[in-house]
Structure formats: structure tokens, C-alpha cells
Amino acid sequence: VSKSSLGIYPNPVTDGVIKLRFENMEKGNYTVQLINQLGQNLLSSSVNYEGGNFTKEFKIEKSVLNGCCTLKIIKPNNEIVRQKIILN
């Protein structure tokens, strides 16, 4: 059985691009949100994942590249994954 994983890199983010790596995850629609420390939504996107290994890139505006944020991922089964990331 293949191990499933959801990877977020690089962390800290230095070039304005967050990469989200899917490996053998549940197929379907994933909602991705980037939320700053004030609770403001900096990014909201939907990823339709077809299976296998897949990397999705998210470009972050230079104006928000400062500090700690939370990347919130809502899986097709509505399970929520939160990952702290640093924007430099």
C-alpha cells in the first residue's frame, strides 16, 4: 500500500511560491486557504486532484510576504489540515 502524504514546501517561503505536493491522497476537490495572523484570507483556491503524485504551485503577492501564516487545506471528506508557514 502506498503511503499518502500532503507536503508543503519550501518553508519558509522566500520566492513568493508555495508548493503543495500530493502523494496518493484521496481523489477529489481540495480547498486551499492562506490565512494571516489577523485572520485575513490571503489566498483561496480549489485544487481538483486526480490521484498519483501531483504538485500545485500558489503564487503569493510580494506585499504579503512577511511573517507567519496558516495554510488551511480542506480535504474532499471535509477533514481540515492546518500547517504553519513562514513568509519571507
N, CA, C and O atoms as a DFTB+ gen file, in Angstrom:
352 C
 N C O
     1  1       0.849      -1.191       0.000
     2  2       0.000       0.000       0.000
     3  2       0.885       1.241       0.000
     4  3       1.792       1.368       0.822
     5  1       0.614       2.149      -0.921
     6  2       1.382       3.384      -1.000
     7  2       0.993       4.320       0.137
     8  3      -0.177       4.436       0.499
     9  1       1.987       4.972       0.681
    10  2       1.724       5.926       1.746
    11  2       1.194       7.218       1.123
    12  3       1.698       7.673       0.096
    13  1       0.181       7.797       1.750
    14  2      -0.318       9.065       1.231
    15  2       0.257      10.194       2.055
    16  3       0.446      10.068       3.265
    17  1       0.531      11.288       1.390
    18  2       1.056      12.449       2.108
    19  2       0.724      13.735       1.374
    20  3       0.473      13.761       0.169
    21  1       0.735      14.785       2.154
    22  2       0.483      16.121       1.640
    23  2       1.657      16.959       2.121
    24  3       1.802      17.188       3.322
    25  1       2.491      17.416       1.208
    26  2       3.682      18.162       1.578
    27  2       3.570      19.618       1.185
    28  3       3.032      19.950       0.129
    29  1       4.085      20.490       2.047
    30  2       4.083      21.926       1.773
    31  2       5.532      22.386       1.844
    32  3       6.202      22.192       2.858
    33  1       6.007      22.987       0.779
    34  2       7.391      23.442       0.758
    35  2       7.538      24.611      -0.189
    36  3       6.616      24.813      -0.980
    37  1       8.590      25.397      -0.197
    38  2       9.565      25.440       0.896
    39  2       8.950      26.130       2.107
    40  3       7.972      26.865       1.974
    41  1       9.498      25.902       3.247
    42  2       9.042      26.588       4.459
    43  2      10.274      26.910       5.292
    44  3      10.853      25.994       5.877
    45  1      10.700      28.156       5.375
    46  2       9.973      29.364       4.965
    47  2       9.920      29.577       3.444
    48  3      10.790      29.125       2.700
    49  1       8.868      30.281       3.018
    50  2       8.679      30.638       1.612
    51  2       9.466      31.918       1.356
    52  3       9.223      32.941       1.998
    53  1      10.412      31.860       0.414
    54  2      11.246      33.042       0.163
    55  2      11.060      33.634      -1.229
    56  3      11.412      34.791      -1.457
    57  1      10.511      32.858      -2.164
    58  2      10.390      33.358      -3.545
    59  2       8.954      33.676      -3.949
    60  3       8.672      33.921      -5.122
    61  1       8.042      33.669      -2.966
    62  2       6.658      34.004      -3.268
    63  2       5.851      32.861      -3.836
    64  3       4.728      33.066      -4.296
    65  1       6.406      31.644      -3.812
    66  2       5.686      30.489      -4.344
    67  2       5.600      29.399      -3.279
    68  3       6.614      28.956      -2.741
    69  1       4.371      28.977      -2.988
    70  2       4.141      27.855      -2.079
    71  2       3.824      26.648      -2.946
    72  3       2.968      26.716      -3.827
    73  1       4.509      25.555      -2.696
    74  2       4.248      24.326      -3.451
    75  2       3.546      23.330      -2.544
    76  3       3.958      23.088      -1.410
    77  1       2.484      22.766      -3.074
    78  2       1.689      21.779      -2.350
    79  2       1.820      20.466      -3.103
    80  3       1.401      20.355      -4.255
    81  1       2.412      19.460      -2.434
    82  2       2.686      18.173      -3.073
    83  2       1.719      17.105      -2.569
    84  3       1.676      16.793      -1.379
    85  1       0.956      16.560      -3.491
    86  2       0.013      15.486      -3.184
    87  2       0.654      14.159      -3.566
    88  3       1.169      14.017      -4.675
    89  1       0.628      13.187      -2.662
    90  2       1.101      11.845      -2.985
    91  2       0.063      10.831      -2.510
    92  3      -0.146      10.637      -1.313
    93  1      -0.572      10.200      -3.477
    94  2      -1.543       9.129      -3.199
    95  2      -2.624       9.529      -2.196
    96  3      -3.019       8.737      -1.341
    97  1      -3.087      10.752      -2.316
    98  2      -4.163      11.230      -1.452
    99  2      -5.509      10.810      -2.036
   100  3      -5.585      10.287      -3.148
   101  1      -6.558      11.047      -1.268
   102  2      -7.921      10.793      -1.741
   103  2      -8.205      11.724      -2.923
   104  3      -7.930      12.922      -2.860
   105  1      -8.759      11.159      -3.999
   106  2      -9.089      11.963      -5.175
   107  2     -10.245      12.896      -4.860
   108  3     -11.112      12.577      -4.047
   109  1     -10.248      14.057      -5.516
   110  2     -11.365      14.974      -5.353
   111  2     -10.928      16.420      -5.246
   112  3      -9.802      16.780      -5.590
   113  1     -11.851      17.245      -4.760
   114  2     -11.621      18.679      -4.661
   115  2     -11.056      19.056      -3.300
   116  3     -11.614      18.703      -2.262
   117  1      -9.955      19.771      -3.320
   118  2      -9.321      20.279      -2.100
   119  2      -9.429      21.798      -2.124
   120  3      -9.175      22.429      -3.150
   121  1      -9.805      22.380      -0.998
   122  2      -9.844      23.832      -0.885
   123  2      -8.607      24.261      -0.108
   124  3      -8.313      23.722       0.959
   125  1      -7.885      25.238      -0.655
   126  2      -6.653      25.710      -0.031
   127  2      -6.823      27.180       0.324
   128  3      -7.196      27.992      -0.523
   129  1      -6.547      27.520       1.583
   130  2      -6.644      28.905       2.033
   131  2      -5.371      29.277       2.779
   132  3      -4.828      28.486       3.549
   133  1      -4.907      30.496       2.533
   134  2      -3.763      31.028       3.270
   135  2      -4.296      32.153       4.144
   136  3      -4.854      33.131       3.646
   137  1      -4.119      32.002       5.458
   138  2      -4.705      32.942       6.409
   139  2      -3.596      33.568       7.243
   140  3      -2.761      32.857       7.803
   141  1      -3.585      34.905       7.328
   142  2      -2.543      35.568       8.116
   143  2      -2.910      35.604       9.591
   144  3      -3.965      35.105       9.984
   145  1      -2.042      36.193      10.408
   146  2      -2.244      36.200      11.858
   147  2      -3.455      37.020      12.289
   148  3      -3.954      36.854      13.403
   149  1      -3.932      37.907      11.410
   150  2      -5.111      38.717      11.719
   151  2      -6.399      38.008      11.298
   152  3      -7.497      38.537      11.473
   153  1      -6.250      36.806      10.743
   154  2      -7.417      36.060      10.296
   155  2      -7.876      36.430       8.897
   156  3      -8.937      35.992       8.451
   157  1      -7.079      37.240       8.200
   158  2      -7.446      37.644       6.836
   159  2      -7.068      36.550       5.852
   160  3      -6.014      35.926       5.970
   161  1      -7.934      36.328       4.891
   162  2      -7.694      35.325       3.862
   163  2      -6.846      35.935       2.751
   164  3      -7.308      36.821       2.032
   165  1      -5.604      35.462       2.607
   166  2      -4.695      35.997       1.592
   167  2      -4.808      35.252       0.270
   168  3      -4.459      35.778      -0.787
   169  1      -5.297      34.025       0.344
   170  2      -5.386      33.197      -0.849
   171  2      -6.495      32.183      -0.632
   172  3      -6.623      31.604       0.447
   173  1      -7.282      31.979      -1.655
   174  2      -8.297      30.940      -1.598
   175  2      -8.325      30.285      -2.962
   176  3      -8.516      30.953      -3.978
   177  1      -8.134      28.981      -2.982
   178  2      -8.046      28.294      -4.255
   179  2      -8.613      26.891      -4.125
   180  3      -8.694      26.333      -3.031
   181  1      -8.997      26.344      -5.242
   182  2      -9.526      24.990      -5.259
   183  2      -8.606      24.146      -6.139
   184  3      -8.180      24.586      -7.207
   185  1      -8.306      22.933      -5.682
   186  2      -7.453      22.030      -6.450
   187  2      -8.244      20.756      -6.717
   188  3      -8.720      20.107      -5.786
   189  1      -8.382      20.405      -7.985
   190  2      -9.027      19.143      -8.334
   191  2      -7.929      18.111      -8.510
   192  3      -7.205      18.129      -9.505
   193  1      -7.806      17.217      -7.549
   194  2      -6.729      16.233      -7.531
   195  2      -7.220      14.906      -8.096
   196  3      -8.205      14.336      -7.626
   197  1      -6.512      14.430      -9.112
   198  2      -6.930      13.223      -9.844
   199  2      -6.236      11.953      -9.364
   200  3      -6.515      10.869      -9.876
   201  1      -5.338      12.072      -8.392
   202  2      -4.627      10.905      -7.890
   203  2      -3.162      10.916      -8.280
   204  3      -2.720      11.760      -9.059
   205  1      -2.407       9.962      -7.725
   206  2      -0.980       9.856      -8.021
   207  2      -0.169      10.939      -7.336
   208  3      -0.541      11.436      -6.273
   209  1       0.952      11.299      -7.964
   210  2       1.811      12.355      -7.443
   211  2       1.578      13.625      -8.240
   212  3       1.614      13.612      -9.470
   213  1       1.339      14.716      -7.537
   214  2       0.949      15.967      -8.185
   215  2       1.414      17.131      -7.328
   216  3       1.267      17.107      -6.106
   217  1       1.978      18.155      -7.967
   218  2       2.392      19.350      -7.242
   219  2       1.670      20.561      -7.812
   220  3       1.665      20.783      -9.022
   221  1       1.063      21.336      -6.932
   222  2       0.363      22.566      -7.316
   223  2       1.120      23.738      -6.725
   224  3       1.488      23.717      -5.551
   225  1       1.356      24.768      -7.540
   226  2       2.055      25.968      -7.064
   227  2       1.072      27.108      -6.867
   228  3       0.156      27.314      -7.664
   229  1       1.287      27.840      -5.784
   230  2       0.481      29.027      -5.495
   231  2       1.406      30.219      -5.410
   232  3       2.356      30.216      -4.627
   233  1       1.139      31.248      -6.213
   234  2       1.946      32.461      -6.204
   235  2       1.361      33.417      -5.167
   236  3       0.163      33.698      -5.169
   237  1       2.219      33.908      -4.290
   238  2       1.796      34.819      -3.236
   239  2       2.277      36.224      -3.579
   240  3       3.424      36.413      -3.984
   241  1       1.400      37.202      -3.417
   242  2       1.781      38.589      -3.706
   243  2       2.915      39.026      -2.783
   244  3       2.940      38.693      -1.598
   245  1       3.857      39.784      -3.361
   246  2       5.006      40.252      -2.597
   247  2       4.592      41.068      -1.372
   248  3       5.286      41.054      -0.355
   249  1       3.473      41.774      -1.462
   250  2       3.037      42.645      -0.368
   251  2       2.688      41.874       0.905
   252  3       2.666      42.455       1.990
   253  1       2.416      40.574       0.785
   254  2       2.049      39.808       1.973
   255  2       3.176      38.905       2.458
   256  3       2.995      38.128       3.395
   257  1       4.338      39.008       1.821
   258  2       5.443      38.123       2.185
   259  2       6.145      38.601       3.443
   260  3       7.253      39.135       3.383
   261  1       5.500      38.409       4.569
   262  2       6.112      38.822       5.817
   263  2       5.403      38.179       6.995
   264  3       4.243      38.486       7.271
   265  1       6.092      37.292       7.684
   266  2       5.524      36.743       8.901
   267  2       4.984      35.344       8.785
   268  3       5.253      34.617       7.829
   269  1       4.213      34.989       9.790
   270  2       3.702      33.637       9.932
   271  2       2.248      33.582       9.451
   272  3       1.442      34.459       9.763
   273  1       1.938      32.554       8.700
   274  2       0.579      32.347       8.216
   275  2       0.192      30.898       8.439
   276  3       1.027      30.062       8.784
   277  1      -1.076      30.617       8.240
   278  2      -1.570      29.247       8.319
   279  2      -2.106      28.853       6.953
   280  3      -2.933      29.553       6.369
   281  1      -1.626      27.726       6.454
   282  2      -2.182      27.170       5.234
   283  2      -3.226      26.147       5.670
   284  3      -2.919      25.171       6.353
   285  1      -4.458      26.395       5.260
   286  2      -5.575      25.532       5.651
   287  2      -6.029      24.765       4.415
   288  3      -6.354      25.352       3.383
   289  1      -6.044      23.451       4.542
   290  2      -6.438      22.606       3.423
   291  2      -7.656      21.792       3.847
   292  3      -7.623      21.070       4.844
   293  1      -8.723      21.922       3.076
   294  2      -9.943      21.170       3.358
   295  2     -10.013      20.027       2.346
   296  3     -10.129      20.248       1.141
   297  1      -9.942      18.808       2.863
   298  2      -9.943      17.624       2.004
   299  2     -11.358      17.322       1.504
   300  3     -12.333      17.868       2.021
   301  1     -11.468      16.443       0.487
   302  2     -12.798      16.085      -0.033
   303  2     -13.746      15.532       1.034
   304  3     -14.963      15.671       0.908
   305  1     -13.202      14.905       2.085
   306  2     -14.051      14.353       3.149
   307  2     -14.314      15.382       4.256
   308  3     -14.826      15.041       5.323
   309  1     -13.957      16.648       3.987
   310  2     -14.132      17.789       4.896
   311  2     -13.181      17.788       6.092
   312  3     -13.316      18.620       6.989
   313  1     -12.227      16.867       6.114
   314  2     -11.176      16.906       7.134
   315  2     -10.316      18.134       6.855
   316  3     -10.021      18.452       5.702
   317  1      -9.919      18.815       7.919
   318  2      -9.123      20.038       7.753
   319  2      -7.693      19.798       8.225
   320  3      -7.461      19.272       9.313
   321  1      -6.744      20.195       7.385
   322  2      -5.324      20.127       7.723
   323  2      -4.813      21.563       7.810
   324  3      -5.034      22.368       6.905
   325  1      -4.126      21.873       8.913
   326  2      -3.548      23.210       9.054
   327  2      -2.039      23.080       9.192
   328  3      -1.537      22.222       9.919
   329  1      -1.328      23.944       8.483
   330  2       0.126      23.931       8.540
   331  2       0.619      25.368       8.677
   332  3       0.269      26.226       7.867
   333  1       1.431      25.632       9.699
   334  2       2.022      26.967       9.842
   335  2       3.142      27.108       8.822
   336  3       3.965      26.208       8.655
   337  1       3.161      28.249       8.144
   338  2       4.258      28.521       7.232
   339  2       4.754      29.940       7.457
   340  3       4.016      30.821       7.899
   341  1       6.021      30.132       7.140
   342  2       6.653      31.443       7.299
   343  2       6.831      32.050       5.906
   344  3       7.359      31.406       5.000
   345  1       6.384      33.292       5.750
   346  2       6.571      34.027       4.502
   347  2       7.679      35.043       4.707
   348  3       7.591      35.902       5.585
   349  1       8.718      34.945       3.895
   350  2       9.844      35.889       3.988
   351  2       9.948      36.716       2.735
   352  3      10.833      37.565       2.628
